[in-house]
Amino acid sequence: MAKEYDLVILGGGTGGYVAAIRASQLGLKTAIVERDKLGGTCLHKGCIPSKSLLRSAEVLRQSKESDTFGVEIENISLNYTKVQARKNAVVESLHKGVQALVNQAKVDVFYGNGTILGPSIFSPNAGTVSVQLAGSNDNELLVPKYLLIATGSKARGIPELDVDGDRIIYSDHALDLKELPQSIIIVGGGVIGIEWASMLSDFGVEVSIVEAGSRILPSEDKHIAKEMDKRLKKKGVSIFTNATLDQATVEITTNVKAEVVIEKGRQSIEADKLLIAIGREPNTSNVGIENTDVKLDSNRNIETNEFYQTNEEHIYAIGDVIGGMQLAHVSTKEALIAVEHIAGLHPYRLDYLSVPTCVYAHPEIARVGLTEEEAKEKGYQVKTAKVSFQAIGKALVYGESDGFVKMIADVDSNDLLGVHMIGPHVTDLISEVGLAKILDASPFEISESIHPHPSLSEIIGEVAFAIEGKRLHG
């Protein structure tokens, strides 16, 4: 027998479960269809487990450097079994928390594969969801007034290169390694590739990066990317840019052998494993979208308006499945906007230029707004300032004085256009700039905010002073 809901959410990841909780708060009878576990990729195969591993790598690196602080530690060793056990415990703790939140919100959860159906005897509109329940031959039909598609994304592969989950892997597989390889080739120098390169090199793995573009981190400001390139090479990471992997040469024996095609010819490389990290693609196949009139773009992302409504007005979509900024915190905000729009409220539209983005490598990277290149392409006459962490007392105390903060503003209006950071704890510092961007604060107004001394946050005030022509330190 069909079950009726105000809202059915296809996908229980970060965006999906947040949408369900908010919908319940607004009095909507809500259900989630989830094929695996609540929390989705971010909790189980992405943000949280990878950051747990990065934290272990950080502790190992700091332990090896402890002598510089006068702390002598002998016989430092890594127990990767314990590293994995800690990661799993963190994930499970958060998973239980999500389950409790959804249960408290009185949201029904159906575990299994959901398929969107077209118009039928159950509804004149497309959007009924047929759920093949996990571990059972039973099927449930859910008939919603509104449908929210939040099916996320998956790792993008390389044509004609088979991923066996052992020698050739995605990040999903890398998270569950029982032991570390001695060496690895990472194809892709974007955020995922750089985080894994930083982590694994800190763990003592020999790392090579193959990047098709002219530099790693092509979406970051060029000065940030240059600094990260320098820091990774200092760790011993080999970086090949303007380079592609010739998949026809990939050979798996006891390890992986391949040829890299670069501007000056070819170079053979060899490693225990090959990690493909060339981005992600939307999960829009095998969910029944073809049974609707919902439009997809050329990359198979679902097209929506600013309230995440598709061309079928009762069907919405959020998160990685619509492309754009594939970030958990963006998916969360999109979820809130979509649900409030469904409920007849008038939510603020999301300004994507105010969204903080982070790279959790060592050193950390964070940004808000336009890069200098992007600002110039848009026709702005820009002014910039850059302050090194070497001018910040707390950074010297930490022993992490490399890196800098760069600020970009419009010469004519003095509007803040972008802020880019690389250095200690910048993924925590960036939120101040995100708030400043939302409030349309100018560099002058940021400089007027008093930052405590000594603190890493002083660098934000310092760079704001600098761009105003009132440089104090650095």
Secondary structure, DSSP 4 states (H G I P E B T S, - for coil): --EEEEEEEE--BHHHHHHHHHHHHTT--EEEEESS-TBHHHHHHSHHHHHHHHHHHHHHHHHHTGGGGT----S----HHHHHHHHHHHHHHHHHHHHHHHHHTT-EEEEEEEEE--S-SS-SSS--EEEEETTSS-EEEEEEEEEEE---EEE---TT----SSSEE-HHHHTT-SS--SEEEEE--SHHHHHHHHHHHHTT-EEEEE-SSSSSSTTS-HHHHHHHHHHHHHHT-EEE-S-EEEEEEEEESSSEEEEEEETTEEEEEEESEEEE-S-EEE--SSSSGGGS---B-TTSPBP--TTSB-SSTTEEE-GGGG-S---HHHHHHHHHHHHHHHTT--PPPP-GGG--EEE-SSSEEEEEE--HHHHHHTT--EEEEEEEGGG-HHHHHHT----EEEEEEETTT--EEEEEEEETTHHHHHHHHHHHHHTT--HHHHHHSPPPSS-TTHHHHHHHHHHTT-----
